[in-house]
Amino acid sequence: MPVRFRVSLFPQEPLKVSELFLDRLHGVFFSLMEEPLARELHEGSSVKPFSLSFFCDIDGAVKPLPAEEEATTRRVIIEISFLKEDLFPRFLASYMLKKHRVSLGGVPLKVSKKPLIREKDLVGYERLLREAHGSDRFTLKFITPTTFRRGRTDYPLPDPKLIFKGLIRKWQAFSDHRIDIDLREVIEKGVKVSGAWIGTRRVDFSDMGFATGFRGRVLLSLDGLDDKVKGWLATLLHFGEFAGVGRKTTMGFGKVRLVPEE
């Protein structure tokens, strides 16, 4: 069962947004739980059963990281999505029992013991499959920088083959409802980008170099595909709201949202 929820951390003195490097926040996530679970998540399989998104509160406005502002934040938010059902209760138990000593940029953070969990963010794989509605087009909003790997370099463009490749891999790894058709060829031939309103940016890490990703809106058109294929593609795109798209989704990259059709 995919599940998504948020935990909040409150700086005990002014904390500059410029100190909120994604790799440091990735490390903060692991500090929120007891060591056995943290080690399991960090050292487990190459297909990670979670994704992370990071936000900051600037003057009452919650904004995704990395943010452009040269400002201070009153709250840091970590949005956690687990793709395996057993991880959610295990994390909560570990999180509630842990005595947290967390800091960023030398600023101590008070960790809230009240995660924000909404009913709509508890969605089983069967429900994702049942409620998906095939369509001839989908609009995706890429909220945080998204990038793919081609060879040894980043590929910061919305290629449908790459968007669905990772989603298929994660779905097959964690869902009991197997994809029973080969989607690779139909995606290559029948899914096109018919509109893109995006910008690219370089994201620097504290001590791990940088990555380049894109943000914005992308319109995908599905040409000449049957209803079963459209249903699977719709399911995978909804799943992407939990799993993330592209690489580095455990470091805050690739957060996406399906935009309802007008």
C-alpha positions as CSV (number, residue, x, y, z in Angstrom):
1,M,0.0,0.0,0.0
2,P,1.6,3.3,-1.0
3,V,1.3,5.9,1.8
4,R,2.3,9.5,2.0
5,F,2.7,11.7,5.1
6,R,4.6,14.7,6.4
7,V,6.8,15.4,9.4
8,S,7.8,18.9,10.5
9,L,11.0,20.2,12.0
10,F,11.2,23.6,13.7
11,P,14.5,25.5,13.7
12,Q,15.3,26.8,17.2
13,E,17.0,29.9,15.7
14,P,17.0,31.5,12.2
15,L,17.9,29.0,9.6
16,K,18.8,30.1,6.1
17,V,17.1,28.4,3.2
18,S,20.6,28.2,1.6
19,E,21.6,25.7,4.2
20,L,18.9,23.3,3.2
21,F,20.9,21.1,0.8
22,L,19.0,18.1,-0.4
23,D,21.7,15.6,0.5
24,R,21.7,16.9,4.1
25,L,17.9,16.6,4.3
26,H,18.3,13.1,3.0
27,G,20.5,12.4,6.0
28,V,18.1,14.0,8.4
29,F,15.4,11.6,7.2
30,F,17.5,8.6,8.3
31,S,18.2,10.3,11.7
32,L,14.4,10.3,12.4
33,M,14.3,6.5,13.0
34,E,16.2,3.8,14.9
35,E,19.3,2.5,13.3
36,P,18.1,-1.0,12.2
37,L,15.3,0.5,10.0
38,A,17.5,3.3,8.8
39,R,20.2,0.8,7.7
40,E,17.6,-1.4,6.0
41,L,16.3,1.5,4.0
42,H,19.7,2.9,3.2
43,E,21.4,-0.4,2.3
44,G,18.5,-2.3,0.8
45,S,17.8,-3.1,-2.9
46,S,18.6,-0.8,-5.7
47,V,14.9,-0.2,-6.2
48,K,14.2,1.9,-3.1
49,P,10.8,1.4,-1.4
50,F,10.4,5.1,-0.5
51,S,10.7,8.6,-1.9
52,L,11.2,11.9,-0.2
53,S,10.2,15.5,-0.9
54,F,11.3,18.5,1.1
55,F,9.6,21.9,1.7
56,C,10.2,25.0,3.7
57,D,7.9,27.6,5.3
58,I,8.8,31.1,4.2
59,D,6.6,33.7,5.8
60,G,3.7,31.3,6.0
61,A,4.1,30.0,2.4
62,V,5.2,26.4,2.0
63,K,7.6,26.1,-0.9
64,P,9.3,23.0,-2.4
65,L,13.1,22.7,-2.1
66,P,15.4,23.7,-3.5
67,A,14.1,27.2,-3.2
68,E,15.4,30.3,-4.9
69,E,14.9,32.7,-1.9
70,E,17.7,34.1,0.2
71,A,15.5,33.9,3.3
72,T,15.1,32.1,6.6
73,T,12.6,29.4,7.3
74,R,10.4,28.8,10.3
75,R,9.7,25.2,9.4
76,V,11.3,22.4,7.4
77,I,8.9,19.7,6.1
78,I,9.8,16.2,5.0
79,E,7.2,14.4,2.9
80,I,7.7,10.7,3.0
81,S,6.2,8.2,0.7
82,F,6.5,4.5,1.4
83,L,5.8,1.9,-1.3
84,K,5.7,-1.1,0.9
85,E,2.8,-1.4,3.4
86,D,4.8,-2.7,6.3
87,L,7.2,0.2,6.3
88,F,4.7,2.8,7.5
89,P,3.9,1.3,10.9
90,R,7.5,0.3,11.4
91,F,8.7,3.9,10.7
92,L,6.0,5.4,13.0
93,A,6.9,3.2,15.9
94,S,10.6,3.9,15.4
95,Y,10.0,7.6,14.9
96,M,7.9,8.0,18.1
97,L,10.4,6.1,20.2
98,K,13.6,7.8,18.9
99,K,15.1,10.7,20.9
100,H,15.9,13.1,18.2
101,R,18.9,15.3,18.1
102,V,18.8,17.0,14.7
103,S,20.5,20.0,13.3
104,L,21.1,21.7,9.9
105,G,23.8,24.3,9.3
106,G,24.6,24.2,13.0
107,V,21.0,25.1,13.9
108,P,19.2,22.6,16.2
109,L,15.7,21.5,15.0
110,K,12.8,20.5,17.2
111,V,11.1,17.4,15.7
112,S,7.3,17.4,15.8
113,K,5.9,14.1,17.1
114,K,2.7,14.6,15.2
115,P,3.0,13.5,11.6
116,L,0.4,14.9,9.1
117,I,-1.4,11.9,7.7
118,R,-4.4,12.4,5.4
119,E,-6.9,9.7,4.4
120,K,-6.5,10.4,0.7
121,D,-2.7,9.6,1.0
122,L,-3.4,6.0,2.1
123,V,-4.0,4.3,-1.2
124,G,-3.7,0.6,-1.9
125,Y,-2.3,-0.8,-5.2
126,E,-5.7,-2.3,-6.0
127,R,-7.4,1.0,-5.5
128,L,-4.9,2.8,-7.8
129,L,-5.6,0.2,-10.4
130,R,-9.4,0.3,-10.0
131,E,-9.8,4.0,-9.9
132,A,-7.5,4.9,-12.8
133,H,-9.3,6.4,-15.8
134,G,-7.6,6.0,-19.1
135,S,-7.4,9.2,-21.2
136,D,-6.0,10.5,-24.4
137,R,-3.9,13.0,-22.6
138,F,-2.4,13.7,-19.1
139,T,-0.8,16.8,-17.7
140,L,2.0,16.3,-15.2
141,K,3.3,19.0,-13.0
142,F,6.9,18.4,-12.0
143,I,7.2,20.1,-8.6
144,T,10.8,19.4,-7.8
145,P,13.7,19.1,-10.2
146,T,13.5,15.9,-12.2
147,T,16.3,14.2,-14.1
148,F,17.1,10.9,-15.7
149,R,20.4,9.1,-16.3
150,R,21.7,8.6,-19.8
151,G,25.2,7.1,-19.8
152,R,27.2,9.1,-17.2
153,T,25.3,12.4,-17.5
154,D,21.9,13.8,-16.4
155,Y,19.2,14.0,-19.0
156,P,16.9,16.9,-17.7
157,L,14.1,16.5,-20.3
158,P,10.7,14.8,-20.1
159,D,11.2,11.7,-22.2
160,P,8.0,9.4,-21.9
161,K,10.1,6.3,-22.2
162,L,12.2,7.4,-19.2
163,I,9.2,8.7,-17.2
164,F,7.5,5.3,-17.4
165,K,10.6,3.1,-17.2
166,G,11.2,3.8,-13.5
167,L,7.5,3.7,-12.6
168,I,7.1,0.3,-14.2
169,R,10.2,-1.0,-12.3
170,K,8.9,0.2,-9.0
171,W,5.3,-1.0,-9.6
172,Q,6.6,-4.5,-10.5
173,A,8.9,-4.5,-7.4
174,F,6.3,-3.6,-4.8
175,S,2.8,-4.2,-6.1
176,D,0.9,-7.6,-6.0
177,H,-0.9,-6.6,-9.2
178,R,1.6,-7.4,-12.0
179,I,1.5,-5.5,-15.2
180,D,0.4,-8.2,-17.6
181,I,1.3,-6.6,-20.9
182,D,4.6,-5.3,-22.4
183,L,4.2,-1.5,-22.2
184,R,7.7,-0.6,-23.5
185,E,7.0,-0.7,-27.2
186,V,3.5,0.9,-26.9
187,I,5.0,3.8,-24.9
188,E,7.7,4.4,-27.4
189,K,5.3,4.5,-30.3
190,G,2.1,5.9,-28.7
191,V,3.1,8.3,-25.9
192,K,4.3,11.7,-27.0
193,V,5.1,15.0,-25.4
194,S,2.7,17.4,-27.0
195,G,3.4,20.4,-24.8
196,A,6.1,21.4,-22.3
197,W,6.4,24.5,-20.1
198,I,9.5,23.7,-18.2
199,G,12.8,25.2,-17.1
200,T,16.0,23.5,-16.0
201,R,18.2,24.3,-13.1
202,R,21.4,23.0,-11.5
203,V,21.0,21.7,-8.0
204,D,24.2,21.8,-5.8
205,F,24.7,19.3,-3.0
206,S,26.7,20.0,0.1
207,D,29.5,17.6,-0.7
208,M,28.3,15.5,-3.6
209,G,28.7,17.7,-6.7
210,F,25.5,18.7,-8.5
211,A,22.6,17.4,-10.7
212,T,20.6,19.2,-13.3
213,G,16.8,18.7,-13.5
214,F,13.7,20.3,-14.9
215,R,10.5,21.7,-13.4
216,G,7.2,22.7,-14.9
217,R,4.2,21.2,-16.7
218,V,4.3,18.6,-19.4
219,L,1.4,17.4,-21.5
220,L,1.5,13.7,-22.6
221,S,-0.7,12.6,-25.5
222,L,-1.6,8.9,-26.0
223,D,-2.2,8.2,-29.7
224,G,-4.0,5.1,-30.9
225,L,-3.7,3.1,-27.7
226,D,-6.4,0.7,-26.5
227,D,-8.3,1.1,-23.2
228,K,-6.3,-1.5,-21.3
229,V,-3.0,0.2,-22.1
230,K,-4.4,3.6,-21.3
231,G,-5.7,2.3,-18.0
232,W,-2.2,0.9,-17.0
233,L,-0.5,4.2,-18.0
234,A,-3.1,6.2,-16.0
235,T,-2.4,3.9,-13.0
236,L,1.3,4.4,-13.3
237,L,1.1,8.1,-13.5
238,H,-1.1,8.2,-10.3
239,F,1.5,5.9,-8.7
240,G,4.1,8.4,-9.7
241,E,2.7,10.8,-7.1
242,F,3.9,8.4,-4.5
243,A,7.0,6.9,-6.2
244,G,8.4,9.9,-7.8
245,V,9.8,10.1,-11.3
246,G,13.4,9.7,-12.5
247,R,16.5,9.4,-10.4
248,K,17.4,10.7,-6.9
249,T,13.7,10.4,-5.7
250,T,15.0,9.6,-2.2
251,M,16.8,13.0,-2.2
252,G,13.8,15.1,-3.1
253,F,14.0,14.9,-6.9
254,G,11.1,13.9,-9.2
255,K,8.0,14.9,-7.1
256,V,5.1,15.0,-9.6
257,R,1.4,15.7,-9.5
258,L,-1.3,14.9,-12.1
259,V,-3.2,18.0,-13.0
260,P,-6.9,17.4,-13.4
261,E,-8.3,18.1,-16.9
262,E,-10.4,21.2,-17.1
